[in-house]
Amino acid sequence: MEIAAFILSLICVGLNAKGHILTWPFAIASSATYAWVFQDAKLFGDAALQLVFIALAIYAWVQWHRGQIVVEGQSTFSRVSIKHAMQCLFACIGLFLIITWILVTYTSSDVPYIDALLTAGSLIATYMSAHKWLENWIVWGLIDIAYVALYIYKDLYLTAILYSLFIALCVWGWQQWSRQMNLLKA
């Protein structure tokens, strides 16, 4: 099951780096598969996160479809405003506190704080991606670095490799989206 989730996720992030709307169906499929994998690993925050990712992927798919300027299937992108960046930061802190309380109170997680932090950050990064804000790649890069360590700790080595690849894809995604933004300015 982890292999299928790995492949679907890699395709999803590759499509996202290219700004392709098919990112979102692959996000739904990879999230559903990883929900199962993470439940088995007792990463309850990550398992629940996958269910939220499915909802956010549907939201993003609609957002991209509704607002995209299509150039051979690709969307336009923008920078996040200071106001929206601050809202994302405060939302992340609030989500972290709520998720931490839930994980500590209701689960047997042995890593509730890091699970909560990465879950909250992932939700915000997905929201940023849905709005096509370039800075989502920075947030994802930081989260992916921490996830590599967590997945090694949880003996999810294939997933740790995937998240290592995601770090490289974050750099590539940043470059692709920046290039697309510069083309539209010209």
Secondary structure, 3 states (H helix, E strand, C coil): CHHHHHHHHHHHHHHHHCCECCHHHHHHHHHHHHHHHHHHCCCHHHHHHHHHHHHHHHHHHHHHHHHCCCECCECCCECCCHHHHHHHHHHHHHHHHHHHHHHHHHCCCCCHHHHHHHHHHHHHHHHHHHCCECCHHHHHHHHHHHHHHHHHHCCCHHHHHHHHHHHHHHHHHHHHHHHHHHHHHC
